[in-house]
C-alpha cells in the first residue's frame, strides 16, 4: 500500500454507523459476485479492496491507535450485513479484522509497525499446531496449520505455537507448554491448497507451513498477558464474540429471499398463490420466530458481557451464567441459522437444487460453518461442565487459558 495512514484514515469509514452503512451499500454487489467467488475459491482482488474501503478490517482497533473502537455487538452487526451479501466475504472479514483485537496483546510500537493503516487484513490459525523455540531476539517457528480463511489476500499471517526449549523435558505434555501466537508476513509461509470443500468455498481457507522461520519477539503475544487487566478487550475469547454475525447474516439473506419469492410464486399444480398457502405461511412464520430468538440471544449476550466488563470487573468476577452465555448464544446461532435455511430449502423443494437458486449455496455454507469447533457439542459440554464445577473440554471458549482454573 502506497497511501499514508493519514490519507486512508480520512477516507475510510471509522464509526459504527458509517462502517455499517458502507457495508450495506456494497451487499447487493457482493450478492451478484457470489457465483464467481465460489468458483474461484477465494475473494477476487477488487472485492478485497471494496471490503477494505468500508472500514471492516479496522473495526477492532481502539482509539489508542486511531481506530473506531466498535463494540463486539457493533462488529457483529457489520459482519451480518456483509454476510447478507456473501457468506464467504463475511467469513473472511470476520477473521481479517482480528488484527485490531490482537493489538490489545502486542506492544503499541509493534502494532504501529505491523498495521500502519489499520486497514490491513490478517489470517491464520490460533490453535498451537507448531513449535516456537526461543532464540536471541525472538523464536524459530516450525509447524503446519489449517483453515486459514482469507490467507490468499492477507497482509499478515498468525499462527499458534507451543514454546519449547532446545533441551525441553519430554515428560511435559504438549498441551502444558506455553501457548504463543506469532505473526509473520505472507511471503514467509508456504501455502498448501486443500480447500476443495462443499461450503464456504470462497474463503480460500488453505493450509500453510512455516519451517524454522525466525519471528522477532515483538511480533508474538500471549493471550494470558493483555496490556490491560480489565475491560472488554482483556479476555482471551475476544476474537470469538463477533463470529455469529456471519450465521445471522446468511439466515437473514435466505429469509428475505424466501419472502420475496412467496409474494409472486404460485403452486404449479393448483395455481394457488404461495402467499395464501398455509404451509408456506407456517414455514416462514416459524423461521422468523427462530431467527428472532437467536438474533436477540446473540446481541443481548454480547451487549451484557461488554457492559459488565466496561464496569472494570475482571472476567473471573462474572457469574457462571454470565461466563457461558456468549458461547452458548453463539453456538445456538450457528445451528439455528442452518435449521432455518434447511427449512427454506425444503420448502422450495426441487427449485432449491438448481444453481440459479442461492438456497443450495447458503445451506452448504452453513453446513460447513457448523463443522467449526465453535458449533460443536464440545461447546455445550464446556458450558455445562463450568456450571457444575467440572472440566470443560474447550476451556478457551469460556476465556480460560489454564485448565486448572476452570474448576470453581
N, C-alpha and C positions, 0 to 999 in steps of 0.2 A: 504494500500500500504506500502510495506516494504522498497522500494528503496528510497534513498535520492533524494532530488530535484536536486542536482548536477549531479547525475548519469543519471536521466531522461533527464535533460536539454542537456546533452552531446549526448544523443541518439535520442531524438525526433526531427524531422524536425522543424526548427524555423525561416524560412524565407518564404516569399510569394511563391517563386519559388519551394522550397523543399517541403513545405506542399502540394502544388498543385500537384507536381509530385508524391508524396506518395499516394494521394487520387486517382489520375488517375490510378495508378498501381493496386489498390485494387478494382476498379469499376467492372471489369469482375467477380471477385469472389462474390461481393455483388449481381450482377445480377443473378448469379446461386443460391444464397441463398434466393432470393425474395419469392418463394412459402413457404419456411419454416418460414421466418419472418412474412409473412402474416398469416400463420396458427397458429403460436404461439402467435400472437397479441403483440409481444414485440421483442426487439432485443436480440438474444442469447448472452450469456456472452462473447463468443470468438469474436463475431462481435463487441461488445462494445470495447473490448481490441484492436482489429485490428484498429478500428477508432481512439481510443485514441493514438495509436502508430504513427499515421500520423501527429499529432500536431494540429488537428482540434479544440480541446477543449481549446487550449491556444491562438487561433488567436486574441482574443480581448484584451489580456494583452499587456500593453505598455512596453517600455524599462525600465521604473522605477522598474518594478518587474521582469526583465529579459525575458520579452515576445517578440514576433516577431513584434508586433505593426502593424498588417495588416490594410490597409485602408478598408473602407466599400466595395469598389468595389472589392478589392482582396478577402475579406471574401466571397462575393457573388459568385465569380468565383469558389472558392473552394467548396462551398455548391452546386453549379450547377454540378460540377464534381462528387460529392458524390451522389447527387440525380440521376445522369445519371446511376449510378449503381443500386440504390434502393431508391425509393421516401421516404419510412418511415425512412430509415437511414439518408437521407439528412434532413428530418424534425426534427428528434431528435437531430442531430448535430447542426442545426440552433438554437434550444433552449439551448442545452447543453453548447454552447460556450459563453453564456451570462455572465458567471462568470467574464470573463475579462472585459466586458463592465461595469458591476456593480462595478468593482474595482475603477472606477473613482468617485464613490459616497461614498465609505467607507474609513475609516481611514487606512492609509498604514499598521499599525500594525495589524488591523483586517484582511486585505487582506492576509498578510503573515500567519496569524493563520488559516484562512479558506482554503486557496489554496496554501499550501506549495510546491506543484509540478507543478502548473499551468495547469495540465492535468486532473483536476477533472471536472466532468460533473455536471450541475445544471438543475433543472426542477421546474416547478410551474406555478402559475398564478398571473399576476401583478394586475389584477382588484381587487379593495378593497372589497372583499367578506367576510371579517372578521373584528373583532374589536381588538384594542390594547389598553389596559388600563395601563397608566403609573403607575409604582411602583418603589421603590428604586432600582436603578441599571438597569432598563430596562422596559419591558412591559409584561403583561399577555395577551396572544393571544387566541382568540376563533373564529372559523369560518369553513366554508366548501367551497372548491374551486373545479373547474372543469378543464378538458383539460390539465392536467399536463404531457405533452408529454415527454417520457423518464424517468418518475419517478421511474420505476422499476430498473433502473441502476444508478440513480442519486447519487452523493456523498453529495449534499446539495439540500435542497428544499426551494424555496422562495414563499412568499405569500403576497399579497397586503391587507392592512388593513386601516380602518379609526380609528384615535386616538380619544378615548372618555374617559373622566374622570369619576370617580365614581359618581360625582354629576353634570353630564353634563346637560346642558339646553336642554330639549326635543324639544324645539321650533326650534332648529337649524337643518336644513335639513341634512340628512346623507352625501349628496354629497358636503356639505360645510365644513365638518370636515377634518382635516389634513390627507393627504394620506401618508402612510408609508409602506415600504416594509421590511419584516422581513425574516431572513434566519435561518433555523433550520436543524439539522441532520435528515436523513430519519427515524430513529427509533422513533422519536417523533411525527410522523404523522400516522394517521390511513388511510389506503387505502380503497377506495370504488370502486370496479371494475364494471363499467357500460359500458366499452369500447367494445361494440359489434356493430360495425359500418360497413358501406359499403366500405369506403375507408380509407387510412392511418391506416389500421388495425394493422400494426406492430409497431405503435408508443407508445402503452400502455399509452394512454392519459387518465389516470384514474382520478377520483375524489379523494380528500383527505380532512381530517378534522384535526383540532387542537382544543383541549379542555382545556382552562385555562393553556396553556403552557407558562412557563417563558422564555423570549428571552432577553438576555443581550443587552443593548443599543448599543454596538459597532457592533452588528450583525444586525443592522437595518439601513435604509437610506431613504432619501427623494430626489426624482428626481429634486426637486427645489433647491437643495443645492450641486451642483458639487464642487469638490475640486478646479477646475479651472473655472473661469468665462467665458472664451472664448476658442475657439478651437473646433475641430470636435467631441470631446467626451464630450462636455459640455451641449449638448441639450438632453432633455428627450425623444426624439424619436430615440435615437441612436441604440436601440436594434431592431428597425423595419427595418432598412435600408437594411440588408442583406437577408431579408425574400424572395424576389423574386427569389433568386438563386435556390430554390427548384423547383419552377414552370418552370424556364428556363431549368434546367437540365432534368426534366421529359419530356418536349416537345421535347428537342433535342434528347433524347433517342428514343422517338416514331418516330421522323422524320428519324433518321438514320436507324432504324429498317425497316420502310416502304420502304426506298430507297433500302435497301439490298434485300428485298423480290421482289421488282419490277424488279430487274436485271435478275431474273430467272423465275419468275412466268408467266404462260400462262393462258389465258381465257379458261375455261373448255369447253364452248360452241363452240368457234370459233378457238381455238388454237393460237390466236394472242398473241404475246409476250406483256406483260404489258408495257415493255419499249417503245413500239411503239403505245400504246393506248392513244388517245387524252385525255380521261377522267382522266387517271392515271397521265399523264404528267401535265395536268392543275392543278389537286388537289395538287400534290407535289410542283409545282411551286408556287401556291397560298399560301400554308402553309409555304414555305420557306420565301416568302415575308412578311407574318405576323410575322414569327419568327424574321427575321432581324429587323423589325421595333420595336418590343418590346425589343429585345436584346439591340439595340443601345439606345433606350429610357431609359432603366434602367441604363446602365453603364454611359451614358452621364450625367444623373441627379445626380448619386452618385458622380462621379468624380468632377463635377462642385460644388456641395454642399461642399464636403470635401475640395477642394482647396480654396473656398471662406472663409470657417471657419478657415482654416490654416493661412489666412492673418491676423488673430487677431480680426476680427469683431465679434460682438455678433450675435446671431440668429435674434434678433429684427432688426438688420441693413440690413438683407437680403430684397430684394424686395418681393412684394406679389407673383409675378410669381415664384421667387426662393423658396419661402416658400412652395408652393403647388406642385412643380414639382416631388419631390421624391415620395410623397404619390400617385399622380395620375399615375406615371410610374409604381409603384409597383402594384396598382390595375389593371392597364392595362395588366401587365404581367400575373397575376393570371388568368384573364378572357380570354386573348388571348391564353394562353397555353391550357386551356380547349377547346377552339374553334378548335385549331389545332388538338388536339387528337381526338375530336369528328369527325372532317372531315376525319381523317385517319381511324378511327373506321368504319365510314360509307363506306369508300372506300373498305375496306376488307370484308364488309357485314357479312355473317354468319360465315366466318372464324375467325372473331374477338371475337365471343362469347365463343369459346372453350378455356378451361383453359390453354392449351399449349401456346396460344397467350397471350402476355403481354398487348395488347391493352386494354382489359377489365379492368385490374388492374390499368393501367395508367389513364384511364378515371375515374374510381371510386375514385382514389386518388385525382385527380384534382377536381372532383365534391365536395369531402369532403373539400379540401383545400379552395375552393371558398365559403364555408359556414362560414369561419373565417371572423370576422368583418372587417379585412383588405381588403376584396374583396367585401364588401357590398356597397349599394348605399349611406350609411351614409358618406363614404369617399368622394364620388363625391360631395355630398351636402356640406360637410365641406369645401372643396376646393372652391366651388362656393360662399359659404357664406363669406369666408375670402376675396375673391377677391372683393366682393361687400360691405364689411363692415358689414355683418350680423353676425349671431351667428352660429358657426359650431356645428353640432350635436356631433361630436367627435373631440374636440379641441386637444387632445393629439397627434393625427397623424400629426399635424402641429407644434408640440413642445410646445403647450400651456397647462399650468397646471391650470392657473387661468382664468376661463371663461370670467371674466370681462375685461381681457386684450386682448381678441380675437377680439374686435371691433377696427377698425382702424380709 
